[in-house]
Amino acid sequence: MERRSMKVVIYTLNHLNYGALLQCCGLVNYLRSTGIDAESLNLNTPYHQQLFHVFSHYSDSRIRQMVYNCFCLLRYGQLKRKIKRIIQFRNEWLHLNHHVYGSEEELLKNPPEADVYISGSDQVFQPESKRRRIFYLDFPISRKQKKIGYAVSFGTDIIKPETAEILKPWVNDFAELSAREESGADLLEQLTGKPQPVVLDPVFLP
């Protein structure tokens, strides 16, 4: 009987940003080169479909957001062509899961079947993110399945005490953890009580 390949689904940021695309591409294709059946999560919520949202949602004031949006409108044609190229790249190189998730709740209630779920890299562990439940893999798994955090990045050096209490149960549900930066390893140690390694960004995997 032919042995089934290990099935892995990667939860990461993989849209509208060249750096995010490349780190996802690096990890999924490295795993596939070792014989693992690896796929990228195919998340396509209304948020992900907004052409300009990536330029405005980080803004800390309405004035800055208006400036960003005006800048984007002036470059509408160029940005639309960029998004088209990104979609083509995603479809060709990221080995997207066949199931397209249209909402975060749908994903958390019915995650794709896998032996291993990997969260990483590119600021997937942002402590205050509105989508943190997705990338902290806040869903139940069986005893045969595993959650792994590879080269996770927090995007900050400090976590509020009240936020840390929310994150601890999620982080301690991971079988293995590693960070992309020393600061991230320090935060993982604070949350787990154990030293955690620093590893290569997926972009640099062979």
GUMAR-771344 format. One line per 4 residues: number of its first residue (from 1); for each residue y, x negated, z negated of N, C-alpha, C, O. Coordinates in nm, 3 decimals, decimal comma. Example, Ala and Ser with C-alpha at 12.3 -4.5 7.8 and 13.67 -1.06 7.14 Angstrom:
1) -0,569:-1,319:-0,780:-0,450:-1,230:-0,780:-0,330:-1,320:-0,780:-0,332:-1,424:-0,846  -0,225:-1,285:-0,708:-0,106:-1,367:-0,714:0,003:-1,290:-0,787:0,114:-1,341:-0,804
// end
This chain:
1) -0,120:-0,084:0,000:0,000:0,000:0,000:0,125:-0,087:0,000:0,137:-0,180:-0,080  0,217:-0,056:0,089:0,340:-0,136:0,099:0,429:-0,109:-0,023:0,451:0,006:-0,060  0,479:-0,215:-0,082:0,562:-0,203:-0,200:0,702:-0,157:-0,163:0,763:-0,210:-0,069  0,754:-0,058:-0,235:0,887:-0,006:-0,209:0,994:-0,103:-0,256:0,984:-0,161:-0,364
5) 1,098:-0,120:-0,174:1,208:-0,206:-0,213:1,288:-0,143:-0,327:1,298:-0,021:-0,337  1,344:-0,228:-0,411:1,432:-0,177:-0,516:1,554:-0,110:-0,454:1,616:-0,165:-0,363  1,588:0,009:-0,504:1,703:0,083:-0,452:1,822:0,062:-0,546:1,813:0,089:-0,666  1,932:0,015:-0,489:2,054:-0,013:-0,565:2,171:0,061:-0,503:2,187:0,060:-0,381
9) 2,252:0,126:-0,585:2,375:0,188:-0,538:2,492:0,121:-0,610:2,493:0,109:-0,733  2,590:0,076:-0,532:2,705:0,003:-0,586:2,825:0,096:-0,600:2,867:0,160:-0,503  2,877:0,102:-0,720:2,997:0,181:-0,749:3,115:0,085:-0,752:3,124:0,001:-0,841  3,204:0,097:-0,656:3,319:0,008:-0,654:3,431:0,070:-0,572:3,412:0,173:-0,508
13) 3,548:0,008:-0,575:3,660:0,050:-0,492:3,636:-0,007:-0,353:3,625:-0,128:-0,336  3,627:0,080:-0,253:3,592:0,028:-0,120:3,669:0,097:-0,008:3,615:0,122:0,099  3,797:0,127:-0,034:3,874:0,196:0,069:4,020:0,154:0,066:4,074:0,119:-0,039  4,083:0,157:0,182:4,229:0,141:0,201:4,287:0,007:0,157:4,409:-0,011:0,158
17) 4,203:-0,086:0,118:4,253:-0,215:0,069:4,159:-0,324:0,117:4,038:-0,318:0,092  4,214:-0,424:0,185:4,129:-0,527:0,243:4,048:-0,603:0,137:3,930:-0,630:0,157  4,112:-0,636:0,024:4,041:-0,707:-0,081:3,926:-0,627:-0,137:3,817:-0,680:-0,158  3,949:-0,496:-0,160:3,844:-0,409:-0,211:3,729:-0,398:-0,112:3,612:-0,401:-0,152
21) 3,761:-0,387:0,015:3,658:-0,377:0,118:3,572:-0,503:0,123:3,450:-0,496:0,132  3,638:-0,619:0,117:3,565:-0,745:0,130:3,474:-0,772:0,011:3,363:-0,823:0,028  3,520:-0,738:-0,112:3,433:-0,763:-0,227:3,312:-0,669:-0,225:3,203:-0,709:-0,264  3,332:-0,546:-0,180:3,219:-0,454:-0,168:3,123:-0,500:-0,059:3,002:-0,499:-0,078
25) 3,179:-0,541:0,054:3,098:-0,591:0,165:3,017:-0,712:0,122:2,899:-0,724:0,156  3,080:-0,803:0,045:3,010:-0,923:0,000:2,892:-0,892:-0,088:2,785:-0,951:-0,072  2,908:-0,799:-0,182:2,801:-0,768:-0,276:2,687:-0,692:-0,210:2,571:-0,729:-0,227  2,718:-0,588:-0,133:2,612:-0,508:-0,075:2,531:-0,587:0,027:2,409:-0,572:0,035
29) 2,598:-0,672:0,105:2,525:-0,748:0,206:2,450:-0,866:0,146:2,346:-0,906:0,198  2,500:-0,923:0,037:2,424:-1,027:-0,033:2,293:-0,968:-0,087:2,187:-1,028:-0,069  2,301:-0,853:-0,151:2,181:-0,791:-0,206:2,082:-0,756:-0,096:1,961:-0,775:-0,111  2,132:-0,705:0,015:2,043:-0,669:0,126:1,977:-0,792:0,187:1,865:-0,785:0,237
33) 2,046:-0,906:0,183:1,988:-1,029:0,237:1,872:-1,078:0,154:1,791:-1,158:0,202  1,861:-1,032:0,029:1,749:-1,071:-0,058:1,634:-0,970:-0,052:1,535:-0,985:-0,123  1,646:-0,869:0,033:1,540:-0,770:0,048:1,559:-0,644:-0,035:1,473:-0,556:-0,034  1,671:-0,634:-0,106:1,699:-0,516:-0,187:1,761:-0,406:-0,099:1,845:-0,434:-0,014
37) 1,719:-0,284:-0,120:1,774:-0,170:-0,047:1,904:-0,128:-0,115:1,904:-0,038:-0,199  2,013:-0,192:-0,079:2,143:-0,170:-0,144:2,233:-0,085:-0,057:2,237:-0,100:0,065  2,306:0,006:-0,123:2,403:0,092:-0,056:2,531:0,096:-0,137:2,532:0,066:-0,256  2,640:0,135:-0,071:2,767:0,157:-0,140:2,787:0,306:-0,163:2,748:0,388:-0,080
41) 2,847:0,339:-0,274:2,878:0,477:-0,304:2,971:0,534:-0,197:3,068:0,469:-0,158  2,943:0,655:-0,151:3,024:0,720:-0,048:3,106:0,831:-0,113:3,068:0,948:-0,111  3,219:0,793:-0,169:3,306:0,887:-0,240:3,426:0,920:-0,152:3,500:0,831:-0,111  3,443:1,049:-0,123:3,550:1,090:-0,031:3,618:1,216:-0,084:3,611:1,322:-0,022
45) 3,683:1,202:-0,198:3,753:1,314:-0,261:3,887:1,336:-0,190:3,928:1,251:-0,111  3,957:1,447:-0,218:4,091:1,467:-0,162:4,184:1,351:-0,192:4,269:1,317:-0,110  4,168:1,289:-0,309:4,250:1,172:-0,344:4,229:1,060:-0,244:4,325:0,995:-0,201  4,103:1,036:-0,206:4,073:0,927:-0,115:4,121:0,956:0,027:4,138:0,863:0,106
49) 4,143:1,083:0,059:4,183:1,120:0,193:4,334:1,113:0,214:4,381:1,128:0,326  4,410:1,090:0,108:4,555:1,084:0,120:4,598:0,950:0,179:4,573:0,845:0,121  4,660:0,957:0,293:4,694:0,835:0,366:4,786:0,742:0,289:4,769:0,621:0,293  4,884:0,798:0,216:4,984:0,715:0,150:4,960:0,700:0,000:5,035:0,628:-0,067
53) 4,860:0,766:-0,052:4,844:0,769:-0,197:4,829:0,629:-0,256:4,876:0,602:-0,366  4,763:0,542:-0,183:4,739:0,408:-0,236:4,870:0,334:-0,261:4,875:0,242:-0,342  4,977:0,373:-0,190:5,106:0,305:-0,206:5,189:0,363:-0,319:5,286:0,301:-0,364  5,153:0,483:-0,366:5,240:0,549:-0,463:5,180:0,565:-0,601:5,255:0,578:-0,698
57) 5,048:0,565:-0,615:4,992:0,605:-0,743:5,005:0,498:-0,851:4,983:0,527:-0,968  5,041:0,374:-0,812:5,062:0,271:-0,913:5,207:0,269:-0,964:5,238:0,198:-1,059  5,295:0,347:-0,901:5,435:0,342:-0,936:5,458:0,396:-1,076:5,395:0,493:-1,117  5,551:0,332:-1,150:5,578:0,374:-1,287:5,706:0,457:-1,297:5,751:0,486:-1,407
61) 5,765:0,496:-1,183:5,883:0,582:-1,185:5,890:0,661:-1,055:5,834:0,620:-0,953  5,960:0,774:-1,060:5,973:0,857:-0,941:6,055:0,789:-0,833:6,028:0,806:-0,714  6,155:0,710:-0,874:6,238:0,640:-0,776:6,154:0,541:-0,697:6,163:0,536:-0,574  6,073:0,463:-0,767:5,987:0,367:-0,697:5,890:0,439:-0,606:5,863:0,393:-0,495
65) 5,836:0,550:-0,652:5,743:0,625:-0,569:5,810:0,676:-0,443:5,751:0,673:-0,335  5,935:0,724:-0,455:6,008:0,772:-0,339:6,032:0,659:-0,240:6,020:0,678:-0,119  6,066:0,540:-0,291:6,089:0,425:-0,204:5,963:0,389:-0,128:5,966:0,364:-0,008  5,850:0,386:-0,201:5,722:0,356:-0,138:5,690:0,458:-0,029:5,650:0,421:0,082
69) 5,707:0,586:-0,061:5,673:0,690:0,035:5,761:0,684:0,159:5,713:0,707:0,270  5,890:0,655:0,141:5,980:0,641:0,256:5,939:0,522:0,343:5,939:0,530:0,466  5,902:0,412:0,277:5,856:0,293:0,350:5,732:0,327:0,432:5,719:0,286:0,547  5,639:0,403:0,371:5,516:0,440:0,440:5,543:0,531:0,560:5,481:0,517:0,665
73) 5,635:0,625:0,542:5,666:0,715:0,652:5,726:0,641:0,770:5,698:0,675:0,885  5,807:0,540:0,743:5,866:0,461:0,850:5,760:0,383:0,927:5,778:0,351:1,045  5,649:0,353:0,860:5,540:0,275:0,923:5,419:0,362:0,950:5,306:0,312:0,955  5,440:0,491:0,968:5,329:0,587:0,978:5,227:0,547:1,085:5,107:0,543:1,059
77) 5,275:0,516:1,205:5,184:0,483:1,314:5,100:0,360:1,283:4,979:0,359:1,305  5,166:0,256:1,233:5,095:0,133:1,201:4,991:0,155:1,091:4,880:0,104:1,099  5,029:0,232:0,988:4,938:0,258:0,878:4,819:0,343:0,922:4,707:0,324:0,876  4,845:0,438:1,011:4,736:0,523:1,060:4,635:0,440:1,137:4,514:0,463:1,125
81) 4,683:0,344:1,217:4,590:0,256:1,290:4,512:0,168:1,193:4,394:0,140:1,214  4,579:0,124:1,086:4,512:0,043:0,985:4,398:0,121:0,920:4,288:0,069:0,904  4,425:0,246:0,882:4,324:0,329:0,819:4,205:0,350:0,913:4,091:0,351:0,869  4,233:0,367:1,042:4,126:0,385:1,139:4,036:0,261:1,143:3,913:0,274:1,148
85) 4,096:0,142:1,140:4,017:0,019:1,141:3,935:0,005:1,013:3,821:-0,041:1,015  3,996:0,046:0,900:3,926:0,038:0,772:3,803:0,129:0,772:3,696:0,090:0,726  3,819:0,250:0,823:3,707:0,344:0,829:3,595:0,289:0,916:3,478:0,301:0,882  3,632:0,228:1,028:3,531:0,169:1,116:3,457:0,056:1,045:3,336:0,043:1,057
89) 3,533:-0,027:0,971:3,472:-0,138:0,898:3,377:-0,085:0,790:3,265:-0,135:0,775  3,422:0,015:0,714:3,339:0,073:0,608:3,207:0,125:0,665:3,100:0,098:0,611  3,217:0,199:0,775:3,097:0,260:0,833:3,000:0,156:0,887:2,879:0,177:0,886  3,053:0,043:0,933:2,966:-0,058:0,994:2,906:-0,155:0,893:2,791:-0,197:0,909
93) 2,983:-0,191:0,788:2,942:-0,302:0,703:2,909:-0,267:0,558:2,845:-0,348:0,490  2,949:-0,152:0,510:2,931:-0,123:0,367:2,803:-0,048:0,334:2,772:-0,025:0,218  2,727:-0,010:0,437:2,599:0,058:0,416:2,617:0,174:0,318:2,554:0,179:0,212  2,703:0,267:0,355:2,738:0,379:0,268:2,619:0,470:0,245:2,539:0,495:0,336
97) 2,607:0,521:0,124:2,505:0,619:0,091:2,520:0,740:0,181:2,632:0,779:0,214  2,409:0,801:0,222:2,415:0,911:0,318:2,483:1,035:0,261:2,535:1,117:0,336  2,483:1,048:0,129:2,546:1,166:0,067:2,694:1,138:0,043:2,730:1,043:-0,026  2,780:1,222:0,100:2,923:1,208:0,081:2,964:1,296:-0,037:2,944:1,417:-0,035
101) 3,020:1,234:-0,141:3,062:1,308:-0,260:3,208:1,351:-0,245:3,297:1,268:-0,228  3,230:1,482:-0,251:3,363:1,535:-0,231:3,444:1,550:-0,358:3,563:1,581:-0,352  3,380:1,527:-0,474:3,454:1,535:-0,600:3,389:1,443:-0,702:3,271:1,410:-0,692  3,468:1,404:-0,800:3,416:1,316:-0,905:3,315:1,389:-0,993:3,217:1,330:-1,038
105) 3,339:1,517:-1,019:3,247:1,594:-1,102:3,111:1,608:-1,035:3,007:1,601:-1,101  3,112:1,629:-0,904:2,987:1,637:-0,829:2,908:1,508:-0,844:2,786:1,510:-0,863  2,977:1,397:-0,836:2,913:1,266:-0,847:2,853:1,244:-0,985:2,740:1,198:-0,997  2,928:1,276:-1,089:2,881:1,254:-1,225:2,766:1,346:-1,262:2,679:1,308:-1,340
109) 2,764:1,466:-1,206:2,656:1,560:-1,235:2,531:1,532:-1,152:2,419:1,563:-1,194  2,550:1,474:-1,035:2,437:1,453:-0,944:2,448:1,316:-0,876:2,468:1,310:-0,755  2,435:1,207:-0,951:2,447:1,074:-0,891:2,336:1,048:-0,792:2,229:1,108:-0,802  2,358:0,959:-0,695:2,253:0,927:-0,598:2,132:0,865:-0,666:2,145:0,798:-0,768
113) 2,015:0,887:-0,610:1,893:0,829:-0,666:1,895:0,677:-0,648:1,927:0,627:-0,540  1,861:0,605:-0,754:1,857:0,459:-0,747:1,776:0,405:-0,864:1,761:0,469:-0,968  1,725:0,284:-0,845:1,660:0,213:-0,955:1,765:0,144:-1,041:1,751:0,134:-1,163  1,870:0,096:-0,974:1,976:0,024:-1,043:2,111:0,071:-0,991:2,131:0,085:-0,870
117) 2,203:0,096:-1,082:2,341:0,128:-1,049:2,427:0,008:-1,087:2,423:-0,038:-1,201  2,505:-0,042:-0,992:2,591:-0,157:-1,018:2,737:-0,115:-1,008:2,779:-0,057:-0,908  2,813:-0,145:-1,111:2,958:-0,127:-1,107:3,023:-0,263:-1,094:2,997:-0,352:-1,176  3,106:-0,281:-0,994:3,173:-0,410:-0,977:3,220:-0,429:-0,834:3,155:-0,377:-0,744
121) 3,324:-0,499:-0,809:3,402:-0,575:-0,906:3,543:-0,514:-0,913:3,559:-0,407:-0,972  3,642:-0,576:-0,856:3,776:-0,524:-0,825:3,833:-0,420:-0,920:3,857:-0,306:-0,880  3,854:-0,458:-1,045:3,922:-0,373:-1,145:3,850:-0,240:-1,169:3,915:-0,139:-1,196  3,719:-0,240:-1,159:3,643:-0,117:-1,184:3,650:-0,074:-1,331:3,629:0,043:-1,362
125) 3,679:-0,168:-1,421:3,683:-0,137:-1,564:3,826:-0,117:-1,615:3,853:-0,141:-1,733  3,918:-0,075:-1,529:4,053:-0,045:-1,575:4,044:0,056:-1,690:3,995:0,167:-1,671  4,089:0,018:-1,809:4,066:0,102:-1,926:4,138:0,236:-1,926:4,091:0,331:-1,988  4,252:0,245:-1,857:4,330:0,369:-1,858:4,319:0,447:-1,727:4,392:0,544:-1,706
129) 4,229:0,406:-1,639:4,217:0,473:-1,510:4,171:0,618:-1,525:4,088:0,649:-1,610  4,226:0,705:-1,442:4,184:0,846:-1,443:4,042:0,861:-1,392:3,979:0,963:-1,416  3,992:0,761:-1,321:3,857:0,767:-1,264:3,761:0,672:-1,335:3,660:0,631:-1,277  3,791:0,639:-1,459:3,710:0,539:-1,529:3,567:0,586:-1,554:3,476:0,504:-1,560
133) 3,546:0,718:-1,568:3,410:0,767:-1,593:3,317:0,729:-1,479:3,199:0,703:-1,501  3,369:0,728:-1,357:3,286:0,692:-1,242:3,240:0,548:-1,252:3,121:0,519:-1,241  3,334:0,456:-1,273:3,302:0,314:-1,266:3,245:0,259:-1,396:3,187:0,150:-1,398  3,260:0,333:-1,505:3,187:0,300:-1,628:3,051:0,369:-1,629:2,978:0,365:-1,728
137) 3,017:0,432:-1,517:2,885:0,495:-1,497:2,851:0,590:-1,611:2,746:0,579:-1,673  2,941:0,683:-1,636:2,925:0,777:-1,746:2,835:0,894:-1,707:2,881:1,008:-1,696  2,707:0,864:-1,685:2,609:0,968:-1,657:2,474:0,921:-1,711:2,449:0,800:-1,719  2,386:1,013:-1,748:2,257:0,974:-1,806:2,162:0,920:-1,700:2,166:0,962:-1,584
141) 2,077:0,828:-1,741:1,975:0,773:-1,652:1,841:0,776:-1,724:1,835:0,795:-1,846  1,733:0,758:-1,649:1,600:0,755:-1,709:1,572:0,616:-1,766:1,649:0,523:-1,744  1,463:0,603:-1,838:1,427:0,475:-1,899:1,389:0,372:-1,794:1,391:0,252:-1,822  1,354:0,417:-1,674:1,315:0,325:-1,567:1,435:0,274:-1,487:1,424:0,179:-1,410
145) 1,549:0,337:-1,507:1,669:0,298:-1,433:1,756:0,206:-1,518:1,743:0,199:-1,640  1,847:0,135:-1,449:1,937:0,043:-1,519:2,079:0,056:-1,467:2,103:0,092:-1,352  2,173:0,025:-1,557:2,314:0,012:-1,520:2,354:-0,134:-1,538:2,325:-0,195:-1,641  2,420:-0,189:-1,437:2,463:-0,329:-1,441:2,610:-0,337:-1,404:2,655:-0,271:-1,310
149) 2,684:-0,417:-1,476:2,823:-0,445:-1,441:2,833:-0,586:-1,388:2,810:-0,682:-1,462  2,866:-0,601:-1,258:2,873:-0,734:-1,198:3,017:-0,773:-1,170:3,089:-0,703:-1,098  3,059:-0,886:-1,226:3,194:-0,940:-1,201:3,301:-0,835:-1,225:3,398:-0,826:-1,150  3,284:-0,756:-1,330:3,381:-0,649:-1,355:3,517:-0,707:-1,391:3,527:-0,814:-1,452
153) 3,620:-0,635:-1,352:3,757:-0,676:-1,382:3,829:-0,559:-1,446:3,811:-0,444:-1,405  3,912:-0,587:-1,547:3,983:-0,484:-1,620:4,125:-0,461:-1,569:4,180:-0,353:-1,590  4,184:-0,560:-1,504:4,322:-0,547:-1,461:4,421:-0,556:-1,576:4,539:-0,524:-1,559  4,375:-0,600:-1,692:4,461:-0,615:-1,810:4,394:-0,711:-1,907:4,273:-0,736:-1,898
157) 4,471:-0,765:-2,000:4,416:-0,853:-2,103:4,401:-0,783:-2,237:4,344:-0,838:-2,331  4,453:-0,660:-2,246:4,457:-0,589:-2,374:4,407:-0,446:-2,356:4,440:-0,381:-2,257  4,329:-0,399:-2,451:4,284:-0,260:-2,453:4,328:-0,198:-2,585:4,304:-0,254:-2,692  4,391:-0,082:-2,578:4,434:-0,012:-2,699:4,313:0,021:-2,786:4,206:0,054:-2,734
161) 4,328:0,013:-2,918:4,215:0,043:-3,007:4,152:0,180:-2,983:4,030:0,193:-2,984  4,235:0,281:-2,961:4,181:0,415:-2,938:4,105:0,424:-2,806:4,007:0,498:-2,795  4,152:0,348:-2,705:4,081:0,344:-2,577:3,950:0,269:-2,591:3,849:0,308:-2,533  3,950:0,161:-2,668:3,828:0,082:-2,689:3,717:0,167:-2,749:3,600:0,149:-2,715
165) 3,753:0,259:-2,838:3,652:0,345:-2,901:3,588:0,439:-2,799:3,471:0,475:-2,811  3,665:0,478:-2,697:3,611:0,562:-2,590:3,518:0,480:-2,500:3,413:0,528:-2,457  3,558:0,357:-2,473:3,484:0,274:-2,378:3,355:0,216:-2,435:3,259:0,196:-2,360  3,350:0,191:-2,562:3,234:0,121:-2,622:3,100:0,185:-2,591:3,008:0,114:-2,551
169) 3,084:0,317:-2,607:2,952:0,377:-2,575:2,914:0,359:-2,429:2,797:0,338:-2,397  3,012:0,368:-2,340:2,984:0,351:-2,197:2,942:0,208:-2,168:2,842:0,184:-2,101  3,019:0,111:-2,219:2,992:-0,029:-2,190:2,858:-0,072:-2,249:2,784:-0,149:-2,187  2,826:-0,023:-2,367:2,701:-0,063:-2,431:2,579:0,007:-2,373:2,466:-0,019:-2,415
173) 2,600:0,095:-2,276:2,490:0,158:-2,204:2,444:0,074:-2,085:2,347:0,108:-2,019  2,516:-0,037:-2,058:2,480:-0,126:-1,948:2,372:-0,224:-1,993:2,377:-0,278:-2,103  2,273:-0,245:-1,906:2,167:-0,341:-1,937:2,216:-0,485:-1,925:2,175:-0,572:-2,001  2,304:-0,510:-1,828:2,359:-0,643:-1,805:2,507:-0,630:-1,771:2,548:-0,533:-1,707
177) 2,586:-0,728:-1,815:2,729:-0,729:-1,788:2,775:-0,870:-1,754:2,721:-0,968:-1,805  2,875:-0,878:-1,668:2,941:-1,006:-1,640:3,083:-0,975:-1,594:3,113:-0,863:-1,553  3,170:-1,074:-1,603:3,311:-1,054:-1,571:3,355:-1,146:-1,458:3,291:-1,248:-1,431  3,464:-1,108:-1,394:3,521:-1,190:-1,287:3,618:-1,294:-1,341:3,636:-1,399:-1,281
181) 3,681:-1,264:-1,456:3,778:-1,355:-1,516:3,742:-1,382:-1,663:3,669:-1,305:-1,725  3,793:-1,491:-1,715:3,771:-1,524:-1,856:3,826:-1,414:-1,947:3,764:-1,380:-2,048  3,942:-1,359:-1,910:4,000:-1,253:-1,991:3,909:-1,130:-1,994:3,898:-1,062:-2,096  3,844:-1,103:-1,881:3,751:-0,992:-1,876:3,629:-1,015:-1,962:3,578:-0,923:-2,027
185) 3,581:-1,139:-1,963:3,466:-1,174:-2,049:3,503:-1,155:-2,196:3,421:-1,110:-2,276  3,626:-1,191:-2,230:3,672:-1,173:-2,369:3,674:-1,025:-2,407:3,633:-0,988:-2,517  3,722:-0,940:-2,316:3,726:-0,797:-2,344:3,586:-0,738:-2,354:3,560:-0,653:-2,439  3,495:-0,784:-2,269:3,356:-0,738:-2,278:3,295:-0,777:-2,412:3,220:-0,700:-2,472
189) 3,326:-0,897:-2,458:3,274:-0,941:-2,587:3,330:-0,855:-2,700:3,259:-0,823:-2,796  3,457:-0,817:-2,689:3,516:-0,730:-2,791:3,446:-0,593:-2,794:3,426:-0,536:-2,901  3,411:-0,543:-2,678:3,351:-0,410:-2,668:3,203:-0,408:-2,703:3,151:-0,308:-2,753  3,133:-0,520:-2,678:2,988:-0,523:-2,699:2,946:-0,604:-2,821:2,835:-0,588:-2,872
193) 3,038:-0,691:-2,868:3,002:-0,778:-2,980:2,916:-0,896:-2,938:2,860:-0,965:-3,023  2,904:-0,919:-2,806:2,820:-1,028:-2,754:2,897:-1,105:-2,648:2,973:-1,045:-2,572  2,878:-1,237:-2,639:2,940:-1,315:-2,531:2,886:-1,268:-2,396:2,767:-1,238:-2,382  2,973:-1,264:-2,296:2,933:-1,221:-2,162:2,977:-1,326:-2,060:3,084:-1,385:-2,076
197) 2,897:-1,351:-1,956:2,927:-1,459:-1,862:3,036:-1,424:-1,762:3,064:-1,307:-1,736  3,098:-1,528:-1,707:3,192:-1,515:-1,595:3,117:-1,557:-1,469:3,053:-1,663:-1,467  3,124:-1,475:-1,364:3,048:-1,501:-1,243:3,141:-1,497:-1,121:3,259:-1,463:-1,131  3,084:-1,532:-1,006:3,161:-1,534:-0,882:3,207:-1,395:-0,841:3,133:-1,297:-0,856
201) 3,327:-1,387:-0,789:3,371:-1,267:-0,720:3,274:-1,245:-0,602:3,235:-1,342:-0,535  3,235:-1,120:-0,575:3,139:-1,095:-0,465:3,182:-1,151:-0,330:3,098:-1,181:-0,245  3,313:-1,166:-0,309:3,361:-1,221:-0,183:3,303:-1,360:-0,157:3,286:-1,398:-0,041  3,273:-1,435:-0,262:3,226:-1,573:-0,247:3,075:-1,588:-0,254:3,024:-1,699:-0,255
205) 3,002:-1,476:-0,261:2,856:-1,485:-0,261:2,808:-1,535:-0,125:2,868:-1,501:-0,022  2,701:-1,614:-0,122:2,654:-1,670:0,006:2,598:-1,564:0,099:2,554:-1,597:0,210
// end
